Amino acid sequence: LLHRGCGLKADAVNSVQVLTDTKHAVSCGDSGKCWVWKILDGKPRTVFAPHFGRVPMRSSAVLLDTMHILSAGGHDPFGGVAYVWDWRTGEKKAATRCWTGQYLATAEMPAWHTVLLGCADGSASIWKWDTPEIVRLPYVAQSKRNLMKLAQTLVGKCQDEARSALDRLSSGQSSVTEQAFMDSITSHEPDLRSEQSCMLGLANFFFRNAFGSTNAISYVPTDLRFVTGHGDGRVRYWNAHTGVLLKTMHGHKGAVRAVAGLPTRQEAVSGGEDGTIRVWCLDKGIQKMFFYQAYAGPVLSIAVYPGGVKAVVGSSDGYLRFWDLKSGVLLCAIETGGGPVLGLAINPAAPLGQVLTANEDGYVRVFNPR
């Protein structure tokens, strides 16, 4: 399917997902539109275009109720927007905003009508889309009112962490210095001058500068937990029920661009700007395996096969590479012919192992196994 509309130039396709009936797929792109189409013949069935202007859609997810799709995106400096819509009719059911950055990642949760959103400001949101309820993690990314409720227990810890973080940031890791940040507090936000509010503000500053954008997010099938990949090169493991950051894992030498949880165990696969793929043991917070793709460029997308024994990786060189997650062996490589592979999806049936790619040239491609 070509994402062109009535224009002469195709728009990049940023994500593709297979619907639960395994006969249809949804793809979203820079045009701001999401198309539902038949995999067998490529004929479009439904289009979702909620915007008056061109607001790129960066990510999408098919929800477990089989009727709704989550799509999210945005552009700077206007922030991000996420929609839940009915794929049968194209009708919008719910919407939410991230005012401090565009949405870059989405994932579904097994809890009813609950989804995950990753924002460019470094936060991850848990959104129960049939209510106004939304929780942003880490907690210091929430509103000032919610922060003050946590102040009595967090202020001491926040003070130590924030001061230490600001020492590192002011030494060259950030263009924003401690003095500039303190000046902004005293000049523009006088209500933050109290010790508790100021320390929580400093902690908020630390997290937003240190985490980097939340480029990828994925549910891990155990106890409502999920994993995120960030612009600072770290993979983080969260408890969605308590909001606690369980593990922070280091290894990538650049931003993490893709992450996928394994369906059968507490492990995740991540890919980054450094061109590496890493398998993480989330329970222990350690790296289990490491794959390097020579001359392939940054890893942009990852999908794990049912069973969790094999993964397919899309890179900026336009290739698909299939990896055995137990032995670390590269099984095969396929050139898609469409430029960087921005999104991937695996069809679990009809036929088993069918792979769909979202490419920068504006095409969605379907590859059948041999």
VMD Tcl script that draws the C-alpha trace (Angstrom):
set ca {
  {0.00 0.00 0.00}
  {1.41 3.38 -1.01}
  {0.92 6.25 1.45}
  {0.51 8.97 -1.13}
  {-3.08 10.15 -1.14}
  {-3.52 12.77 -3.84}
  {0.05 14.07 -3.67}
  {2.89 13.38 -6.07}
  {5.34 12.36 -3.36}
  {4.75 9.48 -0.98}
  {4.97 10.08 2.75}
  {7.07 7.85 4.99}
  {5.23 5.03 6.74}
  {6.29 4.97 10.39}
  {4.41 1.97 11.77}
  {2.48 -1.10 10.72}
  {0.49 -3.60 12.81}
  {-1.53 -6.73 12.03}
  {-5.11 -6.75 13.32}
  {-6.38 -9.59 15.48}
  {-8.25 -11.19 12.57}
  {-4.83 -11.64 10.83}
  {-6.47 -10.58 7.54}
  {-6.14 -6.81 7.90}
  {-3.30 -4.46 8.80}
  {-3.08 -0.83 9.88}
  {-0.31 1.55 8.87}
  {0.32 5.16 9.91}
  {2.71 7.73 8.50}
  {3.89 11.29 8.07}
  {0.71 12.22 6.21}
  {-1.18 12.08 9.51}
  {-3.45 9.33 8.17}
  {-3.83 5.73 9.28}
  {-5.03 3.18 6.74}
  {-6.67 -0.18 7.42}
  {-6.21 -2.49 4.45}
  {-6.49 -6.13 3.42}
  {-3.19 -7.96 3.55}
  {-4.09 -10.38 0.75}
  {-4.67 -7.81 -2.00}
  {-3.57 -4.47 -0.49}
  {-6.97 -2.84 -0.92}
  {-7.74 -0.13 1.67}
  {-10.83 -0.58 3.82}
  {-10.83 2.35 6.27}
  {-8.89 5.59 6.70}
  {-8.55 7.53 9.94}
  {-7.59 11.19 9.42}
  {-8.51 13.26 12.49}
  {-6.30 16.27 11.75}
  {-6.95 19.42 9.79}
  {-3.22 19.76 9.12}
  {-0.36 17.33 8.65}
  {0.41 15.91 12.08}
  {2.69 12.87 11.58}
  {1.64 9.63 13.24}
  {4.75 7.95 14.71}
  {3.38 4.74 16.20}
  {0.32 2.52 16.43}
  {-0.98 -0.48 18.37}
  {-3.91 -2.86 17.96}
  {-5.93 -3.17 21.16}
  {-7.02 -6.45 22.70}
  {-10.74 -5.75 22.42}
  {-10.28 -6.42 18.65}
  {-12.26 -3.29 17.70}
  {-9.97 -0.35 18.44}
  {-6.59 0.98 17.33}
  {-4.25 3.35 19.14}
  {-2.28 5.80 17.01}
  {0.01 8.53 18.29}
  {2.39 11.18 17.01}
  {2.74 14.95 16.83}
  {5.39 17.49 15.95}
  {7.45 20.10 17.78}
  {6.78 22.62 19.22}
  {3.07 21.77 19.49}
  {3.50 18.52 21.42}
  {1.98 15.12 20.89}
  {-1.47 13.67 20.43}
  {-2.82 10.12 20.74}
  {-6.12 8.71 19.50}
  {-8.13 5.56 20.05}
  {-10.45 4.83 17.14}
  {-12.73 2.11 15.77}
  {-11.00 0.48 12.80}
  {-14.31 -0.66 11.28}
  {-15.77 2.84 10.95}
  {-12.82 5.22 11.42}
  {-14.66 6.90 14.31}
  {-12.59 8.57 17.05}
  {-13.35 7.23 20.55}
  {-10.80 9.03 22.77}
  {-7.83 11.40 22.63}
  {-5.07 12.68 24.92}
  {-2.15 15.10 24.67}
  {1.50 15.35 25.68}
  {2.15 19.09 25.88}
  {5.92 18.83 26.31}
  {6.82 16.66 23.32}
  {5.45 14.42 20.60}
  {4.44 10.83 21.20}
  {7.02 8.44 19.74}
  {5.93 5.00 20.97}
  {2.78 3.04 21.82}
  {1.91 -0.38 23.24}
  {-1.18 -2.19 24.45}
  {-1.66 -3.57 27.95}
  {-3.68 -6.64 28.99}
  {-5.71 -4.53 31.43}
  {-9.05 -3.52 29.89}
  {-8.85 -0.30 27.85}
  {-5.34 0.51 29.12}
  {-2.44 1.51 26.86}
  {1.15 2.74 27.11}
  {2.52 5.91 25.50}
  {6.13 7.11 25.21}
  {6.72 10.86 24.89}
  {9.70 12.85 23.60}
  {10.03 14.55 27.00}
  {11.31 11.26 28.45}
  {8.11 10.22 30.19}
  {5.97 7.10 29.80}
  {2.22 7.33 30.30}
  {-0.30 4.71 31.35}
  {-3.63 5.77 29.86}
  {-7.00 4.21 30.64}
  {-8.58 5.60 27.53}
  {-12.26 5.19 28.41}
  {-11.75 7.53 31.41}
  {-9.82 10.81 31.92}
  {-7.31 8.85 34.00}
  {-3.67 9.01 32.87}
  {-0.49 8.45 34.92}
  {2.90 9.73 33.83}
  {6.12 8.02 34.88}
  {8.49 8.78 36.46}
  {6.33 10.43 39.12}
  {8.36 13.63 38.93}
  {6.97 14.12 35.40}
  {3.46 14.57 36.81}
  {1.67 17.79 37.71}
  {2.84 20.07 40.51}
  {-0.23 19.20 42.58}
  {0.54 15.48 42.47}
  {4.20 16.15 43.19}
  {3.40 17.95 46.42}
  {1.53 14.89 47.71}
  {4.78 12.95 47.40}
  {6.98 15.71 48.79}
  {7.11 14.59 52.43}
  {8.70 11.27 51.54}
  {10.64 12.21 48.42}
  {12.23 15.55 49.27}
  {15.34 14.17 50.97}
  {16.01 11.64 48.25}
  {15.20 14.12 45.49}
  {17.58 16.68 46.96}
  {20.52 14.29 46.92}
  {19.76 12.88 43.48}
  {19.00 16.25 41.93}
  {22.17 17.90 43.23}
  {24.29 14.99 42.05}
  {22.57 14.99 38.66}
  {22.96 18.73 38.23}
  {26.67 18.41 38.99}
  {26.96 15.95 36.12}
  {24.75 17.93 33.78}
  {26.54 21.22 34.40}
  {29.90 19.55 33.73}
  {29.09 19.22 30.04}
  {26.32 16.66 29.63}
  {23.67 19.33 29.11}
  {23.57 22.82 27.65}
  {21.37 23.90 30.56}
  {23.40 24.81 33.64}
  {22.31 24.66 37.25}
  {22.45 28.45 37.57}
  {20.28 28.95 34.48}
  {17.73 26.52 35.85}
  {17.69 28.14 39.29}
  {17.33 31.57 37.67}
  {14.28 30.36 35.77}
  {12.74 29.14 39.03}
  {13.28 32.37 40.97}
  {12.39 34.67 38.08}
  {9.43 32.96 36.43}
  {8.06 30.53 38.99}
  {8.08 32.17 42.43}
  {5.71 29.52 43.78}
  {8.57 27.01 43.44}
  {10.80 28.77 45.94}
  {9.89 26.59 48.90}
  {12.41 23.87 49.67}
  {10.10 20.96 48.91}
  {8.80 22.37 45.63}
  {12.24 23.48 44.53}
  {13.80 20.08 45.16}
  {11.03 18.30 43.29}
  {11.44 20.79 40.47}
  {15.15 20.00 40.36}
  {14.39 16.29 40.28}
  {11.97 16.88 37.41}
  {14.73 18.79 35.60}
  {17.12 15.89 36.21}
  {14.80 13.22 34.82}
  {13.82 15.20 31.73}
  {17.45 15.90 30.85}
  {18.88 12.52 31.80}
  {16.31 10.13 30.34}
  {16.18 11.53 26.84}
  {13.15 10.87 24.67}
  {11.13 7.68 25.13}
  {11.66 6.22 21.67}
  {10.24 2.74 22.26}
  {7.90 1.00 24.68}
  {6.70 -2.58 25.04}
  {4.61 -4.61 27.47}
  {6.30 -7.55 29.20}
  {3.79 -10.35 29.92}
  {4.20 -10.58 33.69}
  {2.60 -8.65 36.55}
  {1.72 -5.54 34.49}
  {5.31 -4.59 33.73}
  {6.74 -2.83 30.71}
  {10.08 -1.81 29.23}
  {11.13 1.48 27.61}
  {14.04 2.51 25.37}
  {15.41 6.04 25.74}
  {17.52 8.64 24.01}
  {20.22 8.32 26.67}
  {21.01 4.78 25.47}
  {19.39 3.01 28.42}
  {16.63 0.43 28.67}
  {14.34 0.81 31.69}
  {12.06 -1.76 33.30}
  {8.90 -0.52 35.08}
  {6.14 -1.81 37.31}
  {2.94 -0.34 35.88}
  {0.93 -1.13 39.01}
  {3.17 0.81 41.45}
  {4.99 3.13 39.04}
  {8.35 1.97 40.39}
  {11.42 1.94 38.13}
  {12.72 -1.61 38.71}
  {15.88 -1.71 36.59}
  {18.01 0.57 34.44}
  {20.18 -1.28 31.92}
  {23.25 0.14 30.19}
  {25.00 -1.04 27.06}
  {23.99 0.88 23.93}
  {26.42 3.56 22.75}
  {23.66 5.76 21.40}
  {19.91 6.23 21.55}
  {17.71 3.14 21.84}
  {15.34 3.19 18.87}
  {13.39 -0.07 19.26}
  {12.45 -2.49 22.02}
  {10.27 -5.61 22.16}
  {9.33 -7.77 25.13}
  {9.52 -11.54 24.74}
  {6.13 -13.28 25.05}
  {7.30 -16.22 27.17}
  {9.80 -14.87 29.72}
  {11.02 -11.72 31.45}
  {13.37 -10.70 28.67}
  {13.43 -7.95 26.08}
  {15.25 -7.22 22.83}
  {16.50 -3.70 22.07}
  {18.15 -2.04 19.09}
  {19.91 1.27 18.91}
  {21.72 3.93 16.93}
  {24.96 2.01 17.46}
  {23.70 -0.76 15.17}
  {23.59 -3.41 17.90}
  {20.83 -5.71 19.12}
  {20.88 -6.67 22.79}
  {18.85 -9.24 24.72}
  {18.22 -8.29 28.36}
  {17.33 -10.39 31.38}
  {14.90 -7.96 32.96}
  {14.58 -9.71 36.30}
  {18.32 -9.32 36.96}
  {18.87 -6.17 34.91}
  {21.79 -7.63 32.94}
  {22.63 -8.12 29.27}
  {22.17 -11.71 28.13}
  {23.18 -11.58 24.45}
  {24.72 -9.12 22.00}
  {24.43 -9.02 18.20}
  {26.27 -6.63 15.92}
  {25.17 -5.85 12.37}
  {28.22 -4.71 10.45}
  {27.54 -1.82 8.03}
  {23.77 -2.04 8.64}
  {23.44 1.32 10.35}
  {21.04 2.12 13.20}
  {18.41 -0.42 14.23}
  {15.00 1.20 13.74}
  {12.46 -1.56 14.44}
  {12.20 -4.99 16.10}
  {9.49 -7.66 16.21}
  {9.62 -10.96 18.09}
  {7.99 -14.13 16.75}
  {5.40 -15.99 18.84}
  {7.30 -18.33 21.10}
  {10.13 -15.86 21.64}
  {12.84 -17.87 19.87}
  {13.33 -15.67 16.81}
  {13.29 -11.94 16.07}
  {13.26 -9.83 12.92}
  {15.13 -6.52 12.86}
  {14.71 -3.57 10.50}
  {17.64 -1.23 9.91}
  {18.44 2.03 8.18}
  {20.10 0.20 5.26}
  {16.69 -1.15 4.20}
  {17.34 -4.77 5.18}
  {15.39 -7.23 7.29}
  {17.56 -9.54 9.38}
  {16.28 -12.62 11.15}
  {18.05 -13.67 14.35}
  {17.87 -16.81 16.46}
  {17.54 -15.51 20.04}
  {18.85 -18.72 21.61}
  {22.02 -19.23 19.58}
  {22.62 -15.68 18.36}
  {22.89 -16.91 14.75}
  {21.87 -14.67 11.84}
  {19.38 -16.82 9.94}
  {18.95 -14.69 6.83}
  {18.86 -11.12 5.50}
  {16.40 -9.64 2.98}
  {16.62 -6.30 1.18}
  {13.24 -4.58 1.23}
  {14.12 -2.07 -1.48}
  {12.30 0.77 0.24}
  {14.93 2.51 2.32}
  {15.01 2.53 6.13}
  {12.61 0.06 7.76}
  {10.73 2.27 10.25}
  {8.18 -0.31 11.42}
  {7.68 -4.07 11.56}
  {4.87 -6.50 12.25}
  {4.59 -10.28 12.25}
  {1.42 -12.00 11.14}
  {0.97 -15.06 13.38}
  {-1.20 -16.82 10.79}
  {-2.12 -17.03 7.12}
  {0.70 -17.82 6.44}
  {2.66 -18.41 9.64}
  {5.56 -15.99 9.96}
  {4.46 -13.42 7.38}
  {6.34 -10.13 7.88}
  {5.06 -6.63 7.09}
  {7.39 -3.63 6.83}
  {6.79 0.12 6.96}
  {9.37 1.90 4.81}
  {10.55 5.45 4.39}
  {9.64 5.43 0.68}
  {5.94 5.35 1.58}
  {5.21 1.68 0.92}
  {4.06 -1.11 3.18}
  {5.56 -4.41 1.99}
  {4.48 -7.97 2.76}
  {7.01 -10.81 2.84}
  {5.88 -14.45 2.92}
  {8.10 -17.18 4.39}
  {9.48 -19.89 2.15}
}
mol new
graphics top color blue
foreach p $ca { graphics top sphere $p radius 0.5 }
foreach p [lrange $ca 0 end-1] q [lrange $ca 1 end] { graphics top cylinder $p $q radius 0.2 }
display resetview
